[in-house]
Amino acid sequence: MQTIKFVYWQDDNMFLGYLEENPDYMTQGETLDELKENLKDIYKELTSGVIPSVRKVSELEVV
């Protein structure tokens, strides 16, 4: 099983969030569990190649 980090917050009665590595693709849910399911769907779409030109976040080591 793989785990990925996500960022979320509650705005009024909705939970909003995005995958940490893909902040351009936000989603929402009425509950935190619904938000997590929607984030899983986005992850599947992003990793399947269906969405072209996906921006990613990475780390660069500098000295």
C-alpha positions, -999 to +999 in steps of 0.1 A: +000+000+000+013+034-009+006+066+010+006+102-003+004+135+015-025+158+010-034+193+022-070+200+034-091+226+052-127+231+062-145+261+047-180+264+061-196+230+056-172+217+029-138+201+031-114+212+004-080+198-005-053+188-029-025+163-032+007+178-019+026+169-051-002+183-074-015+215-059-031+225-092-059+199-088-082+207-060-113+188-049-139+190-022-163+168-001-191+173+024-171+151+048-134+144+052-140+108+041-157+120+009-128+144+003-103+115+006-123+094-019-122+124-043-085+128-038-080+091-046-099+096-079-077+126-088-046+105-080-058+077-103-064+102-131-031+120-127-011+088-127-029+071-155-017+096-181-053+108-189-045+143-179-017+159-201+010+182-189+006+174-152+028+198-130+046+182-102+065+193-071+100+178-064+130+186-043+164+198-054+195+194-033+218+224-035+252+229-019 
